[in-house]
């Protein structure tokens, strides 16, 4: 019971249509990233900065999540940086294996508000806004949330949308 409360308080369900009906980012390797390209997977967008201790603390959990689950895509968006080389040094030193985007207000506006760092947005496998969190996230909390709100026939209606759960909370 306490664990369920912790998950619901950590990840806020999105009850509004996020601005990310479809984002288009270019990662540091030059690859185009779009929400529609990840249909069938959970998509986690994490806004972070090299100077942000909570951001750096959560990155190993995000790397672990990304590397261990085929149904999850993680995109890191580095914000508030002066030199892209500094960002890339952090990416290398933290062994970040997921795509990194050099972000700014225009990039963030494609997703939603980023009032402080870290901020994480999660989209369900249908590409719909599912949750967001301002502050530190953990792999365990993310996996608990995805398990509880997974759009699968076992969990609700035949079309995969959760029954009696989700956006009403």
Phi, psi and omega in degrees: 000314179297320180298316179299319178298317181298318180295314183292332179278337182276320181248113181274129177292139178280119179255011179231157177286108180299158181292346186275059173298335176184113178262158171224115178240159170241123182279178186292346176265001178092002181279136175281133178241126178228149179300318183297335179289346184250024178307135180093358179234152169288137179240120181250123177251119184242116176270128185213173176213154182293335183269001189261104181305315178297327178299312183291331179291324184276342184303316178302323176295321180292321177297314180299316178299312181298318184282340186256348183235124178285344183265011182231132173245133176244133174235120178265132178243108180283126182243162170053057180237156177259323185230119178305331179297324177296316178301313183293329174295319177295318179302314180293314183294332180265004180053045179285119184259349180272163182299141177242134177246136174276109190263166174205185182299325180295317178296312181299324182298339178289340184254301183163187183297140173231088185277333176204169182245146354284155171227134183234133174245142180233130177247140182283174183297348176268001180083014180266145176302131182245315184197164172211159180215129170262120183112183185298134172242157177237157177301316182301314180294320178296315180293321176300315180297312182297323178295315183291323185251020180297125179280081178232155180303329179295336189259002183177229185282163180301334180278000176093354179282138182300141179258125178074011179225180170099231197286359178280337185299000000 
